[in-house]
Every structure is written in C-alpha cells, then in structure tokens.
C-alpha cells in the first residue's frame, strides 16, 4: 500500500501545524468502525467552533453503515460519489439553521459559513484521532429534504464520509489515479490582498 499519509501531507517547509498539514480527503476506507467515544470527541470539537452571536447553527445527522440513516444519506449522493463513499463506515449530513433562535430573524448570511467552521473543527479533531473525512457537494438536496423531513428554516450543507484510511489499490483505475495524485494549493498571491486583486506582501 502506498504511503498516502506522507504523499498527501502538506510540505514541511510551510511550517503548518501537523493537524492542518495532515488533513486530506481520501476516497477509500477500511471497514473498521469508529467508536462512539471518538465520535463524541469529534462532534464536541465541532460544537466549539466560532459562530455569529454564538448561535451555533450547525446540525449533524449521522449514519453508521447498515443503518437506515446511512442508507438515506447514501441515497442522496450523486452516482460518482456513491461509487467510492460506499466504503465509509460513517456518513454525516451537515445542516445549517438559517434563523436566529433569540428572535427568529434571518441568519442566511452566516449560517453556512459557521457550519463550515464547525465542519473544519470536526475534520481536524478526526485527523488527530487517525480518522479521515471527505466533504461532498455532489448530492440531491431535494432528496435530503424529503428523506429527513427538514423544517423550512434549515438548509443543506454537505455530506461527509468519515473513517479509517483504506487501500487505494482496491479502487477503480480512475479513482486510484486521483487518490495517488499529490495535493496542490493556489499561491497566497491569488488569495490574500491589500486591495482586491492586489496581493499582500507576505
């Protein structure tokens, strides 16, 4: 089995915290279950993310392979994502509450942003435990709403796989190629500005 953890690790010379440097999104998992103890730590980390007015708009629906919730989440995925996500022992659907609890006013602008922050915490706590995650936007939102009978004030975030890294040699050729490719990132000059389009001198 290739040393994917080394291959996918961000370059050491960037000086990143190891949790950040080692987080990546695999497409193959072992069938080893994730313990409730570790899941509790992972979701507790998510719950401590920052949010507008401390609203904590994130919600997580979790399914374990073989149960009804897992099957419903899996059914919402597009075919391509189903082709590899089927190996994951855990599927997670993230939702965002788009109204403030205190007065019912709209929180459309920040709810998904804050749910993303919670999801990032989830991923980092998972990798600290040797567990990987992979977020997906390729899913049918109408199916999500139907399968889970979502209240109107909740919107769909993403679907995540979660589990222990599997062997890429078991993947179909096109997925194996993606799995073995090094990770890349845009240069900071395209991302960090002093005026829009003017790179900051970092």
MOBEL-V789104 format. One record per residue. N is the residue number from 0. RES is the residue in one small letter. PHI is phi in radians with two decimals (* if undefined). Layout:
N,RES,PHI
N,RES,PHI
This chain:
0,x,*
1,x,-1.06
2,x,-1.44
3,x,-1.17
4,x,-1.06
5,x,-1.33
6,x,-1.06
7,x,-1.54
8,x,-1.14
9,x,-1.08
10,x,-0.95
11,x,-1.09
12,x,-1.24
13,x,-1.33
14,x,1.27
15,x,-1.36
16,x,-0.99
17,x,-1.09
18,x,-1.08
19,x,-1.21
20,x,-1.15
21,x,-1.71
22,x,-1.34
23,x,-2.66
24,x,-2.04
25,x,-1.34
26,x,-2.12
27,x,-2.60
28,x,-2.29
29,x,-1.43
30,x,-1.57
31,x,-1.12
32,x,-1.25
33,x,-1.70
34,x,-1.22
35,x,-1.07
36,x,-1.05
37,x,-1.24
38,x,-1.08
39,x,-1.09
40,x,-1.10
41,x,-1.11
42,x,-1.32
43,x,-1.15
44,x,-1.04
45,x,-1.04
46,x,-1.19
47,x,-1.67
48,x,-1.24
49,x,-1.31
50,x,-2.68
51,x,-1.05
52,x,0.98
53,x,0.94
54,x,-1.21
55,x,0.92
56,x,-1.36
57,x,-1.27
58,x,-2.39
59,x,-2.22
60,x,-1.91
61,x,-2.00
62,x,-2.18
63,x,-1.80
64,x,-0.88
65,x,1.78
66,x,-1.64
67,x,-1.14
68,x,-1.11
69,x,-1.00
70,x,-1.10
71,x,-1.22
72,x,-1.10
73,x,-1.04
74,x,-1.11
75,x,-1.36
76,x,-1.25
77,x,-1.19
78,x,-1.00
79,x,-1.05
80,x,-1.19
81,x,-1.07
82,x,-1.10
83,x,-2.04
84,x,-1.16
85,x,-1.07
86,x,-1.48
87,x,-1.29
88,x,-1.32
89,x,-2.36
90,x,-2.08
91,x,-2.26
92,x,-1.86
93,x,-1.74
94,x,-2.27
95,x,-2.26
96,x,-1.45
97,x,-1.70
98,x,-2.27
99,x,-1.38
100,x,-1.11
101,x,-1.13
102,x,-2.52
103,x,1.35
104,x,-1.25
105,x,-1.11
106,x,-2.22
107,x,-1.08
108,x,-1.19
109,x,-2.07
110,x,-1.05
111,x,-1.25
112,x,-0.99
113,x,-1.23
114,x,-1.13
115,x,-1.11
116,x,-1.12
117,x,-1.13
118,x,-1.13
119,x,-1.10
120,x,-1.03
121,x,-0.98
122,x,-1.14
123,x,-1.24
124,x,-1.15
125,x,-1.07
126,x,-1.17
127,x,-1.11
128,x,-1.72
129,x,1.37
130,x,-2.01
131,x,-1.82
132,x,-2.35
133,x,-2.62
134,x,-1.49
135,x,-2.32
136,x,-1.73
137,x,-1.45
138,x,-2.68
139,x,-1.60
140,x,-1.17
141,x,-1.11
142,x,-1.11
143,x,-1.01
144,x,-1.13
145,x,-1.25
146,x,-1.08
147,x,-1.97
148,x,0.84
149,x,-1.23
150,x,-1.09
151,x,-1.05
152,x,-1.42
153,x,-1.87
154,x,-2.10
155,x,-1.37
156,x,-1.78
157,x,-2.65
158,x,-2.00
159,x,-2.12
160,x,-1.61
161,x,-2.61
162,x,2.96
163,x,-1.63
164,x,-1.02
165,x,-1.76
166,x,-1.63
167,x,-1.12
168,x,-1.13
169,x,-1.49
170,x,-1.43
171,x,-1.02
172,x,-0.96
173,x,-1.20
174,x,-1.33
175,x,-1.06
176,x,-1.06
177,x,-1.15
178,x,-1.17
179,x,-1.59
180,x,-1.32
181,x,-1.11
182,x,-1.44
183,x,-2.33
184,x,-2.43
185,x,-1.15
186,x,-1.19
187,x,-1.05
188,x,-1.11
189,x,-1.64
190,x,-2.16
191,x,-2.08
192,x,-2.16
193,x,-1.72
194,x,-2.28
195,x,-1.01
196,x,1.55
197,x,-1.82
198,x,-1.08
199,x,-1.25
200,x,-1.52
201,x,-1.94
